[in-house]
Amino acid sequence: MADKQQELIDKPMHPNAVSIARENVNEYAASLIVLAKTLAYQRGDDEVLSTHVQEALNIIQTRKQRKRWKDFMIAVGGALFGAFISGFITELSTGYSKFLLAIYVALGVMGLVLIFAGLQD
């Protein structure tokens, strides 16, 4: 086990990989520090405490999770709306089944609701 860990540590990194990692770490650190300072300022504290940093870290992580959920809602909503468009046109041109038209309209409405919910901030 220790050999594998040492092998992992000793694995060289390409210079481009190092520069990308440094840029992202610096950006993430700057965001974390600014958010922690903002929290301390909003609360009227004289200095930034570890609780501010921890809360800022939690906020950043929650935003990531929320973004994934919103992206999922937009994707599912887009698929439902796409099914509405194709199904509605097909039913109007061929059979005009009121039941299927109602289902496609319901899919379209649900799709639009999911899309707009995903786009909300």
VENQUIJO-V212097 format. One record per residue. RES is the residue in one letter. SS is DSSP state (@ for helix, = for strand, . for the rest). PHI is phi in degrees with one decimal (none if undefined). Layout:
BEGIN
RES;SS;PHI, RES;SS;PHI
END
This chain:
BEGIN
M;.;none, A;@;-64.8, D;@;-64.6, K;@;-66.6, Q;@;-66.7, Q;@;-65.9, E;@;-62.2, L;@;-65.2, I;@;-64.9, D;@;-79.2, K;.;-63.4, P;.;-73.2, M;.;-112.5, H;.;-65.8, P;@;-56.2, N;@;-66.0, A;@;-65.2, V;@;-64.5, S;@;-66.9, I;@;-64.5, A;@;-62.4, R;@;-64.4, E;@;-60.9, N;@;-68.8, V;@;-64.4, N;@;-64.0, E;@;-64.9, Y;@;-64.8, A;@;-64.0, A;@;-63.7, S;@;-62.3, L;@;-63.4, I;@;-67.5, V;@;-62.7, L;@;-65.8, A;@;-63.7, K;@;-66.6, T;@;-63.5, L;@;-62.2, A;@;-64.3, Y;@;-64.4, Q;@;-61.9, R;.;-91.3, G;.;76.2, D;.;-77.8, D;.;-77.2, E;.;-144.1, V;.;-80.4, L;.;-99.2, S;@;-62.5, T;@;-65.9, H;@;-65.6, V;@;-64.7, Q;@;-64.1, E;@;-66.0, A;@;-62.7, L;@;-62.9, N;@;-63.2, I;@;-64.0, I;@;-62.7, Q;@;-67.0, T;@;-65.7, R;@;-62.1, K;@;-62.1, Q;@;-64.2, R;@;-64.9, K;@;-64.2, R;@;-61.0, W;@;-64.0, K;@;-65.7, D;@;-61.3, F;@;-64.5, M;@;-62.7, I;@;-65.3, A;@;-65.1, V;@;-66.5, G;@;-61.6, G;@;-64.0, A;@;-65.4, L;@;-65.2, F;@;-67.7, G;@;-62.8, A;@;-64.3, F;@;-60.7, I;@;-59.1, S;@;-67.8, G;@;-68.4, F;@;-63.8, I;@;-64.2, T;@;-62.6, E;@;-67.1, L;@;-67.2, S;@;-82.7, T;.;-109.2, G;.;-96.2, Y;.;55.0, S;.;-78.1, K;@;-63.5, F;@;-64.4, L;@;-66.8, L;@;-60.0, A;@;-63.5, I;@;-64.3, Y;@;-65.1, V;@;-64.8, A;@;-62.5, L;@;-61.5, G;@;-64.0, V;@;-65.7, M;@;-61.9, G;@;-61.6, L;@;-64.5, V;@;-61.4, L;@;-64.8, I;@;-61.3, F;@;-68.6, A;@;-66.4, G;@;-68.7, L;@;-84.1, Q;.;-66.9, D;.;-97.9
END
